Amino acid sequence: MRIGELSKRTGTPPRLLRYYEEQGLIVADRCANGYRSYDERFVDRVMQIRGLLDAGLPTRIIKQILPCLDKPRTIYFPDATPEMLAMLEHERDRMSDRIACLMRNRDAIAGYLDAVRGEPV
């Protein structure tokens, strides 16, 4: 698929997709006319990248953990430093805290909707 379709399917601007490519997060094939062509699997990959960026991870770390998201999984990090591992643990814990907060907010909204609709809690 071309960059416009990938953009439309993922809600990601083409400029941002080109940035992901510059950062080595996605790789486009090139057609004879020079247009980028993306495999279907990049729809999920872009959504994963966006989720990780939204969670606060920098692209340099995302690039290192992308192999963990593929199947079959081939995980090999020759440059995994104690500092990087500590940072990933911190980010994981921060994500868990955000998830817990989102779940509390979701439950509060659901309770509000039930009350407004007169449904039993």
N, C-alpha and C positions, 0 to 999 in steps of 0.2 A: 504494500500500500504506500501511497505517497505521503509526504509530510502533512498535507492538508487533512487527509482522512485520519491519520493518527492524532492530529490535533483535535479534530472534531470528536473522535471516539473517546478521547481521554480528558477533554476539556482543558488541554494544555496548549498555550500559544506556540505557534511554530518557532518563534524566537527562542523560547525556553527549551524546546526540543533540540534545537541546534546547540544550545548551551550544554544540555545533557550530553550531546555527542562530543563536544569539545572537551568535556570533563571525563570522557571515556565510560560514561554510564550506559550509553546505548551506542550501537554501531549500525549505520545505514549502509546498504549496498548502493552502488551507483549504477544507474541505467546508462545506456549509450549516450543519451542526451545530457548526462550529468545530473539528472534529478535523483534525489534520495529515494530509496525504496526500503521500506521496513517490513520485516516479517511479522506475522500475526501475533507472535509471542510478545512483541514489544508493547502491546496494549496493556497487558498485565504488568510488565516491567515498569512502564512509565507510571502506572498507578502506585506500584510499590515505592518507586523513587519519590513520588510526591508525598506519600504517607510518611516516609522516613524523613524527608525535609520538613514536613509539618511537625514532626515530633522533635525537631531541633537538631538532627544530625547533619554535620557538614558533608559536602559531596565527597571529600577525600576519604571519609570513613565509610560512606555509602558504597563507594567504589570497592572498598576492601571486603564488605560483607555481602555484596551482590551474589557471589558464588554460593552463599548459604541459602539463597532464595531459589536456586535452580534445582531441578530434579533431572537426573540423579545428582546428588550433592557431592561435590568435590571440594572439600575444605582444606586449604593449605595456606597458612599465613607465615611465611618465613620472616616477616618483619613485624610480627605482633609483639610490641614492647609491653612491659608491665604498665607503663603509663597509658597506652592505648587500651589495654584490657580494663584498667581502672575506669577510664573514661566511658567505655562501653557499658560497664556495670552501672555506672552512675546514670547514663542515659536510659538504660533498661529500667532502673528503679524510678526515674523521673517519669517514664512512660507509664509504668504501673500506677503511679500516683495520679497521673492525668486520667487514666482509664477509670480508676476508682471514683474520681471526681465526676467524670462524665456519666458514670452509672448512677451516682447519687442524683445528679441533675435530671437524668432521664426518668428516674423513679419519681422525683418530685413533680415533674411535668405530667407524668402518667397519673399520679395521685390527684393533681389539680384537674386534669381532664375528667377523671372519674367523678370528682366532686361536682364539677360544673354540669356534667351530664346526668347527675343524680344516680350514678351507678354505685353499688356497694363496694366498699374498699376492702 
